[in-house]
Amino acid sequence: MAIQAGQLADPCVMVIFGASGDLTKRKLIPSLMHLAKDGLLSDHFAVVGVSRSEMSHEDFRTKLREEAQELARAGFDQEAWDWLEQRLYYMAGDAGDSDTYSHLRATIEEISDRHSAKRNYFYYLATAPRFFSEIVDQLGAAGLAQEEEGESWRRVIIEKPFGSDLDSARQLNRDLQNVLQEHQIYRIDHYLGKETVQNIMVFRFANGIFEPLWNHRYIDHVQITVSESIGVEDRGGYYDHSGALRDMVPNHIFQLISLTTMEPPVSFDADAVRDEQAKALRSITPMSPEEVLKMTVRGQYGEGMVGGETAPAYRSEKNVPGDSATETFVAMKLTVDNWRWAGVPIYLRTGKRLPARATEIAIQFHRAPFMLFRQTDVSRLPPSRLILRLQPDEGISLSFGAKKPGPVLSLDAVDMDFKYKDYFGTKPSTGYERLLYDCMLGDPTLFQRADMTESSWKIVAPLMDVWKALPPRDFPNYAAGSWGPKAADELLERDGRKWMACAAC
């Protein structure tokens, strides 16, 4: 779906389950304030927060205002907040109690009529994943999920994780589709709200320079790094059940891979784009158990130094067992079995307590033939590289060889660097603005489809099986503040390659 510049979102009521939680205060409410500031929300818009805590509408507004002022600081916009605050409502209720939904129906119908929202509703499930199916079932039973053709719409936004393995992902999809049609389901991944992620398609398909080079004839390999300098903080209980593989790879990283490797879609319509992403995911070669042992690495951080300060070992973190075998680092080598990417490995790594917070996609091109330079002082030809930086400093850089000034022929790598903030300025963003806006407009392009989530879990299923059968014996095997276990470096060294230094480091 092509969105016109400045198009207003549809009139609607947003219902947030888990309205007293961290996601609501840190991401959802600030995002709505930013959308209000940009004039993209309809005047016929309202929010109903649902949570167990007893609060009045005014208590809810005061709580969110204080949190928004604290979190946004310089990004707090009083005028936008005043506009949004008068549209905030609250309802106490238990998500597992059917009475909650009969009360909710009466509440949102009244608020919808008050704000002329045309009884368009979307539900944001900012809750623990175990409640997803139950909430959707209850919405269906209460008549809150049924659309009136040509009159009103109903949509549900599901936060990751979309299951914890292939079987649970399939079950979740079945549960959702028992009540909702696929076009009503919006599986959100906030990484896809980042400007550089959205720009991957524009960069590839709107520039005649790069798309002809985007194949195995010119590209040597691809590296994807998603690193975090923080530990698990207060999420030890959740993280020890999940681990780095489940937490990052089937969602964030595979979305980046699919956008990087997909074929050009016939249009920017949602299903045209997602069809190509799904094809790219299905083209990733599945691993045998032997290949899992050879082509994947897992690690867990021990005590070390991060940012000049001592960082505790993972097993010393709050709510983490002292003998935990959960991985906090993952690296692997993937191959894509199609004509475009035949023979081009994709290396990925992600982990906690690494030296820097960075998300980058690095495209390394083949080295040029050396014959022309054999009789010169040039000792080597550096490969050209294209780096797509997603965070913390969004932008794109191109590294290539150039002659140093002087009478002797000598080469050096130079960088052409584009930074979003330099060209377009900066504006407050959580990464959720575009996604909430798209949901209100009914554009699911940046949301995952059922077949995409299942394809992602299929790829990692062999890893999970092998790792479960063979518990690690060397944890912890990297120090906090390092780039992971030595085996991650050896993964590339066996192929005559090495990890690129991140621009953020």
Wavefront OBJ file of the C-alpha trace (Angstrom):
o trace
v 0.000 0.000 0.000
v 1.482 3.355 -0.999
v 1.043 5.983 1.721
v 0.714 9.595 0.678
v 2.927 12.130 2.416
v 1.117 13.589 5.410
v -1.892 11.250 5.075
v -3.973 11.260 8.239
v -4.439 7.986 10.064
v -7.960 6.585 10.094
v -10.331 7.580 12.911
v -9.991 4.805 15.500
v -9.720 3.720 19.118
v -6.486 2.050 20.243
v -6.884 -0.438 23.098
v -3.684 -1.282 24.992
v -3.700 -4.481 27.037
v -0.909 -4.169 29.611
v -1.306 -0.396 29.801
v 0.560 -0.057 33.102
v 3.639 -1.851 31.783
v 7.058 -0.754 30.617
v 6.361 -0.992 26.881
v 3.420 1.372 27.144
v 5.289 4.121 28.966
v 8.613 3.805 27.113
v 7.453 3.190 23.546
v 3.741 3.365 22.824
v 2.708 6.619 24.498
v 5.845 8.548 23.375
v 5.234 7.267 19.819
v 1.669 8.539 19.875
v 2.877 11.920 21.145
v 5.376 12.127 18.260
v 2.670 11.206 15.745
v 0.415 13.874 17.233
v 3.208 16.427 16.941
v 3.653 15.533 13.264
v -0.077 15.972 12.684
v -0.591 12.380 11.514
v -3.285 11.297 13.971
v -6.942 11.857 13.231
v -8.879 14.248 15.452
v -11.196 11.261 15.892
v -8.656 9.183 17.801
v -8.646 7.857 21.361
v -6.735 5.383 23.558
v -8.152 3.002 26.149
v -5.640 1.437 28.519
v -6.532 -1.910 30.114
v -4.682 -3.325 33.107
v -5.362 -4.890 36.485
v -4.467 -1.796 38.515
v -7.336 0.321 39.773
v -7.088 3.841 38.319
v -9.382 6.605 37.176
v -9.048 8.211 33.760
v -7.384 11.184 35.445
v -4.963 8.996 37.411
v -3.962 7.241 34.169
v -3.367 10.540 32.383
v -1.305 11.923 35.249
v 0.802 8.774 35.448
v 1.539 8.774 31.726
v 2.242 12.522 31.678
v 4.831 12.226 34.444
v 6.452 9.230 32.770
v 6.492 10.936 29.369
v 8.113 14.059 30.825
v 10.771 11.982 32.573
v 11.563 9.745 29.607
v 11.247 12.258 26.780
v 13.106 15.132 28.464
v 13.978 17.507 25.591
v 11.699 15.504 23.289
v 8.573 16.251 25.336
v 6.159 18.409 23.350
v 3.592 20.103 25.564
v 1.171 21.010 22.784
v 1.158 17.490 21.363
v 0.776 16.038 24.855
v -2.191 18.287 25.670
v -3.881 17.088 22.474
v -3.200 13.420 23.274
v -3.991 13.565 26.994
v -7.641 14.479 26.507
v -7.977 11.322 24.404
v -6.573 8.922 27.036
v -8.950 6.660 28.989
v -8.508 3.760 31.379
v -10.342 0.607 32.353
v -9.314 -1.845 35.072
v -9.743 -5.473 34.140
v -8.264 -8.961 34.123
v -7.392 -10.168 30.623
v -8.528 -13.689 31.566
v -11.976 -12.657 32.807
v -14.837 -12.622 30.268
v -16.559 -9.838 32.237
v -13.632 -7.578 31.346
v -14.525 -7.821 27.671
v -18.221 -7.069 28.052
v -17.213 -4.017 30.054
v -14.580 -3.160 27.445
v -17.123 -3.360 24.637
v -19.424 -0.889 26.338
v -16.493 1.399 27.192
v -14.931 1.594 23.740
v -18.292 1.932 21.973
v -19.063 4.938 24.187
v -15.590 6.458 23.633
v -15.738 5.735 19.905
v -19.038 7.564 19.622
v -17.732 10.437 21.758
v -14.748 10.925 19.444
v -16.549 9.962 16.199
v -14.003 7.177 15.686
v -16.329 5.191 13.362
v -15.973 2.174 15.677
v -12.620 1.271 14.161
v -10.616 -0.533 16.864
v -7.126 -1.915 17.089
v -5.812 -3.845 20.049
v -2.179 -3.725 21.141
v -1.178 -6.794 23.164
v 1.580 -5.323 25.349
v 1.380 -8.356 27.621
v 3.343 -11.519 28.271
v 3.119 -13.878 25.236
v 1.206 -16.504 27.225
v -1.842 -14.193 27.150
v -1.923 -13.611 23.375
v -4.219 -16.489 22.422
v -6.522 -16.011 25.390
v -7.015 -12.286 24.757
v -7.808 -12.859 21.087
v -10.259 -15.651 21.995
v -12.002 -13.341 24.459
v -12.159 -10.512 21.910
v -13.794 -12.897 19.459
v -16.301 -14.186 22.020
v -17.263 -10.628 22.970
v -17.829 -9.621 19.342
v -14.900 -7.209 19.437
v -12.901 -8.808 16.619
v -15.550 -8.995 13.914
v -15.299 -6.427 11.117
v -18.318 -4.805 9.527
v -17.550 -4.752 5.816
v -17.353 -1.204 4.526
v -18.293 0.138 7.941
v -15.504 -0.532 10.434
v -12.295 -2.506 10.913
v -10.659 -4.487 13.714
v -6.910 -5.186 13.999
v -4.636 -6.813 16.579
v -0.944 -6.031 17.092
v 1.086 -8.919 18.515
v 4.475 -8.253 20.103
v 7.370 -10.672 19.673
v 8.181 -13.416 20.462
v 5.848 -15.137 18.006
v 6.200 -18.478 19.738
v 9.283 -20.037 21.285
v 9.874 -22.709 18.620
v 8.288 -23.968 15.400
v 5.495 -25.916 17.088
v 4.451 -23.056 19.367
v 4.624 -20.557 16.471
v 2.320 -22.764 14.421
v -0.053 -23.137 17.361
v -0.125 -19.381 17.960
v -0.906 -18.768 14.286
v -3.738 -21.322 14.446
v -5.133 -19.693 17.595
v -5.080 -16.243 16.039
v -6.559 -17.408 12.736
v -9.413 -19.167 14.519
v -10.701 -15.710 15.438
v -9.067 -13.275 13.019
v -8.362 -13.146 9.323
v -4.697 -12.797 8.380
v -5.197 -9.193 7.225
v -6.285 -8.304 10.770
v -3.096 -9.651 12.402
v -0.108 -7.311 12.750
v 2.982 -9.092 14.116
v 5.195 -6.204 15.120
v 8.989 -6.020 15.110
v 10.171 -2.554 16.109
v 13.402 -2.993 14.113
v 11.307 -2.525 10.979
v 10.333 0.933 12.210
v 13.908 2.161 11.950
v 14.637 4.473 9.050
v 17.621 2.540 7.714
v 15.705 -0.754 7.691
v 12.944 0.841 5.629
v 15.606 2.456 3.459
v 17.107 -0.923 2.481
v 14.426 -1.394 -0.168
v 14.689 2.190 -1.380
v 18.483 1.978 -1.479
v 18.425 -1.279 -3.448
v 15.537 -0.730 -5.825
v 15.599 3.031 -6.455
v 19.277 3.283 -7.355
v 20.560 1.889 -10.635
v 24.103 1.873 -9.226
v 23.709 -0.904 -6.674
v 20.998 -3.352 -7.694
v 23.000 -4.688 -10.713
v 25.835 -5.492 -8.259
v 23.567 -7.152 -5.682
v 24.437 -10.770 -6.458
v 27.094 -13.479 -6.202
v 29.071 -12.153 -9.174
v 30.100 -9.060 -7.233
v 29.454 -9.766 -3.540
v 31.917 -11.923 -1.600
v 29.924 -12.211 1.617
v 27.507 -10.451 3.960
v 27.949 -9.784 7.675
v 25.166 -8.809 10.082
v 26.050 -7.638 13.581
v 23.490 -6.889 16.294
v 25.471 -6.157 19.443
v 24.449 -4.837 22.837
v 26.779 -3.488 25.497
v 24.233 -3.993 28.276
v 23.568 -7.258 30.086
v 20.156 -8.697 30.861
v 19.421 -5.979 33.459
v 16.148 -6.880 35.238
v 15.021 -9.346 32.532
v 17.035 -12.286 33.824
v 14.001 -14.517 34.367
v 12.682 -13.991 30.842
v 16.077 -14.020 29.161
v 17.247 -17.239 30.775
v 14.246 -18.988 29.263
v 14.736 -17.336 25.887
v 18.464 -16.848 25.234
v 20.130 -14.921 22.432
v 18.971 -17.277 19.690
v 15.228 -17.074 20.394
v 15.393 -13.426 21.448
v 17.059 -12.012 18.335
v 17.550 -14.375 15.414
v 14.110 -15.589 14.180
v 12.688 -12.067 14.335
v 15.046 -9.069 14.133
v 17.950 -10.641 12.280
v 15.940 -12.729 9.823
v 13.913 -9.650 8.936
v 17.174 -7.893 8.050
v 18.335 -10.910 6.047
v 15.068 -11.144 4.115
v 15.153 -7.457 3.158
v 18.810 -7.721 2.161
v 18.433 -10.863 0.037
v 14.883 -10.615 -1.389
v 14.154 -10.244 -5.088
v 12.589 -6.958 -6.289
v 8.841 -7.023 -5.584
v 6.433 -6.071 -8.368
v 5.122 -3.211 -6.194
v 5.291 -1.874 -2.649
v 1.937 -3.434 -1.816
v 2.161 -5.376 1.426
v 1.782 -8.888 0.056
v 4.063 -8.221 -2.926
v 6.875 -7.233 -0.548
v 6.197 -9.995 1.966
v 5.944 -12.630 -0.767
v 9.548 -11.868 -1.715
v 10.679 -11.815 1.913
v 9.057 -15.194 2.473
v 10.781 -16.618 -0.627
v 14.140 -15.350 0.646
v 13.630 -17.039 4.015
v 12.605 -20.308 2.385
v 15.788 -20.173 0.274
v 18.075 -20.312 3.331
v 19.704 -23.739 3.345
v 18.614 -25.853 6.343
v 21.443 -27.235 8.472
v 22.106 -30.872 9.281
v 23.167 -31.676 12.887
v 26.777 -31.954 11.684
v 26.553 -28.514 10.039
v 25.115 -27.026 13.229
v 28.270 -28.103 15.085
v 30.490 -26.647 12.360
v 28.611 -23.506 11.314
v 27.241 -22.127 14.589
v 28.759 -20.739 17.776
v 27.144 -20.021 21.129
v 28.603 -18.196 24.092
v 27.882 -16.862 27.543
v 29.594 -13.826 29.049
v 31.698 -13.965 32.160
v 32.923 -11.080 34.284
v 34.714 -8.336 32.386
v 35.002 -4.621 31.665
v 32.425 -2.667 29.624
v 32.813 1.070 29.158
v 35.538 1.214 31.786
v 33.353 -0.395 34.447
v 33.347 -3.912 35.858
v 30.469 -6.009 34.507
v 29.280 -9.140 36.345
v 29.109 -12.561 34.738
v 25.751 -13.627 33.307
v 25.384 -16.287 35.995
v 25.655 -13.534 38.621
v 22.818 -11.478 37.162
v 19.507 -11.155 39.004
v 17.089 -14.094 38.509
v 19.703 -16.138 36.583
v 20.636 -19.605 37.935
v 24.267 -19.990 38.960
v 24.703 -22.941 36.587
v 22.723 -21.495 33.656
v 23.461 -22.979 30.223
v 21.624 -20.195 28.372
v 23.546 -18.535 25.555
v 24.023 -14.758 25.533
v 25.910 -14.793 22.208
v 25.199 -16.459 18.875
v 27.163 -16.498 15.631
v 26.471 -18.559 12.550
v 27.109 -18.973 8.867
v 24.091 -19.229 6.574
v 23.848 -19.891 2.854
v 21.041 -18.956 0.468
v 20.240 -21.559 -2.156
v 19.126 -19.482 -5.125
v 20.622 -18.003 -8.284
v 21.278 -14.532 -6.847
v 23.146 -15.634 -3.722
v 24.719 -18.982 -4.687
v 28.071 -19.316 -2.940
v 27.710 -16.089 -0.900
v 27.867 -16.831 2.843
v 25.929 -14.707 5.314
v 27.603 -14.423 8.698
v 25.630 -13.122 11.635
v 26.440 -12.453 15.269
v 24.445 -11.078 18.150
v 25.089 -10.909 21.855
v 24.973 -9.189 25.206
v 27.857 -7.431 26.977
v 29.777 -6.761 23.776
v 31.990 -3.655 23.418
v 29.345 -1.448 21.784
v 25.680 -1.120 20.934
v 25.497 -1.471 17.182
v 23.355 -2.938 14.422
v 24.970 -3.100 11.003
v 24.646 -4.905 7.693
v 27.997 -5.109 5.895
v 28.254 -6.059 2.225
v 31.797 -6.980 1.167
v 32.455 -7.044 -2.558
v 34.960 -9.298 -4.303
v 38.532 -8.041 -4.467
v 39.659 -6.681 -7.821
v 42.299 -8.670 -9.773
v 45.804 -7.751 -8.624
v 47.657 -8.155 -11.955
v 47.692 -4.432 -12.807
v 49.505 -3.594 -9.556
v 52.181 -6.315 -9.495
v 54.979 -3.950 -10.511
v 54.006 -1.232 -8.019
v 54.484 -0.683 -4.290
v 50.886 -1.713 -3.677
v 50.994 -4.773 -1.421
v 47.272 -5.558 -1.400
v 43.939 -4.333 -2.697
v 41.407 -3.706 0.069
v 37.914 -4.966 -0.772
v 35.134 -2.436 -1.283
v 32.492 -2.504 1.437
v 29.013 -1.119 1.848
v 27.821 -0.661 5.456
v 24.181 -0.085 6.392
v 24.093 1.248 9.975
v 20.804 0.819 11.804
v 21.891 2.001 15.242
v 23.038 3.952 17.082
v 24.011 6.393 14.295
v 21.734 5.561 11.370
v 23.323 5.890 7.961
v 25.144 4.274 5.042
v 28.844 4.249 4.208
v 30.785 3.007 1.181
v 34.459 2.110 1.515
v 36.639 1.792 -1.596
v 40.275 2.087 -2.647
v 41.832 5.383 -3.743
v 45.373 6.508 -4.599
v 47.228 8.418 -1.904
v 48.666 11.752 -3.123
v 52.349 11.594 -4.059
v 54.770 10.313 -6.715
v 54.500 6.661 -5.571
v 51.464 4.573 -6.409
v 49.985 3.715 -3.020
v 46.420 2.809 -2.137
v 44.275 3.407 0.903
v 40.635 2.781 1.774
v 38.441 5.880 1.872
v 34.870 6.226 3.090
v 31.870 8.015 1.677
v 29.595 8.416 4.680
v 25.920 9.356 4.788
v 24.302 10.070 8.156
v 20.595 10.625 8.532
v 21.046 13.328 11.145
v 23.371 15.358 8.894
v 21.054 15.343 5.887
v 17.602 15.251 7.428
v 18.159 16.404 11.005
v 17.043 14.444 14.032
v 13.624 14.027 15.537
v 12.413 12.079 18.578
v 11.680 8.483 17.625
v 11.073 5.182 19.383
v 10.961 3.042 16.222
v 7.245 2.389 16.823
v 5.843 5.549 15.214
v 5.780 4.264 11.649
v 4.419 0.882 12.698
v 1.512 2.257 14.743
v 0.729 4.700 11.952
v 0.763 1.919 9.346
v -1.586 -0.189 11.446
v -4.067 2.697 11.647
v -3.884 2.990 7.850
v -4.223 -0.748 7.310
v -0.771 -1.191 5.749
v 0.867 -4.451 6.962
v 3.988 -4.191 4.754
v 6.370 -3.835 7.717
v 4.693 -6.547 9.777
v 5.425 -10.266 9.625
v 3.025 -12.687 8.001
v 2.253 -16.149 9.409
v 4.342 -18.008 6.838
v 7.336 -15.730 7.525
v 7.323 -16.460 11.248
v 7.111 -20.203 10.639
v 9.890 -20.129 8.028
v 12.151 -18.327 10.502
v 11.561 -20.910 13.229
v 12.181 -23.723 10.726
v 15.674 -22.367 10.067
v 16.694 -22.281 13.732
v 14.945 -25.540 14.710
v 18.027 -27.733 13.995
v 20.181 -25.440 16.161
v 17.761 -25.672 19.050
v 17.609 -29.457 18.773
v 21.398 -29.927 18.690
v 22.066 -27.392 21.447
v 19.451 -29.020 23.655
v 20.999 -32.458 23.109
v 24.555 -31.216 23.718
v 24.657 -28.765 26.647
v 27.670 -26.409 26.567
v 30.642 -27.417 28.681
v 32.723 -24.245 28.399
v 30.322 -21.547 29.674
v 31.170 -18.781 30.377
v 33.437 -18.619 27.325
v 33.847 -14.888 26.653
v 34.557 -11.930 28.872
v 32.089 -9.073 29.107
v 33.413 -6.274 26.917
v 34.897 -8.616 24.291
v 33.469 -9.536 20.880
v 32.411 -13.008 21.938
v 34.096 -16.405 22.122
v 37.194 -17.211 20.082
v 35.180 -19.761 18.114
v 33.234 -16.882 16.510
v 36.464 -15.548 14.990
v 37.461 -19.044 13.889
v 34.101 -19.416 12.128
v 35.228 -16.803 9.589
v 38.951 -17.547 9.693
v 38.275 -21.035 8.309
v 36.910 -19.291 5.203
v 39.807 -16.829 5.008
v 37.689 -13.952 6.317
v 37.312 -11.942 9.517
v 34.689 -9.873 11.262
v 34.614 -6.214 10.253
v 35.059 -3.576 12.926
v 31.769 -1.849 13.713
v 31.540 1.841 12.917
v 30.205 2.455 16.443
v 33.374 1.048 18.047
l 1 2 3 4 5 6 7 8 9 10 11 12 13 14 15 16 17 18 19 20 21 22 23 24 25 26 27 28 29 30 31 32 33 34 35 36 37 38 39 40 41 42 43 44 45 46 47 48 49 50 51 52 53 54 55 56 57 58 59 60 61 62 63 64 65 66 67 68 69 70 71 72 73 74 75 76 77 78 79 80 81 82 83 84 85 86 87 88 89 90 91 92 93 94 95 96 97 98 99 100 101 102 103 104 105 106 107 108 109 110 111 112 113 114 115 116 117 118 119 120 121 122 123 124 125 126 127 128 129 130 131 132 133 134 135 136 137 138 139 140 141 142 143 144 145 146 147 148 149 150 151 152 153 154 155 156 157 158 159 160 161 162 163 164 165 166 167 168 169 170 171 172 173 174 175 176 177 178 179 180 181 182 183 184 185 186 187 188 189 190 191 192 193 194 195 196 197 198 199 200 201 202 203 204 205 206 207 208 209 210 211 212 213 214 215 216 217 218 219 220 221 222 223 224 225 226 227 228 229 230 231 232 233 234 235 236 237 238 239 240 241 242 243 244 245 246 247 248 249 250 251 252 253 254 255 256 257 258 259 260 261 262 263 264 265 266 267 268 269 270 271 272 273 274 275 276 277 278 279 280 281 282 283 284 285 286 287 288 289 290 291 292 293 294 295 296 297 298 299 300 301 302 303 304 305 306 307 308 309 310 311 312 313 314 315 316 317 318 319 320 321 322 323 324 325 326 327 328 329 330 331 332 333 334 335 336 337 338 339 340 341 342 343 344 345 346 347 348 349 350 351 352 353 354 355 356 357 358 359 360 361 362 363 364 365 366 367 368 369 370 371 372 373 374 375 376 377 378 379 380 381 382 383 384 385 386 387 388 389 390 391 392 393 394 395 396 397 398 399 400 401 402 403 404 405 406 407 408 409 410 411 412 413 414 415 416 417 418 419 420 421 422 423 424 425 426 427 428 429 430 431 432 433 434 435 436 437 438 439 440 441 442 443 444 445 446 447 448 449 450 451 452 453 454 455 456 457 458 459 460 461 462 463 464 465 466 467 468 469 470 471 472 473 474 475 476 477 478 479 480 481 482 483 484 485 486 487 488 489 490 491 492 493 494 495 496 497 498 499 500 501 502 503 504 505
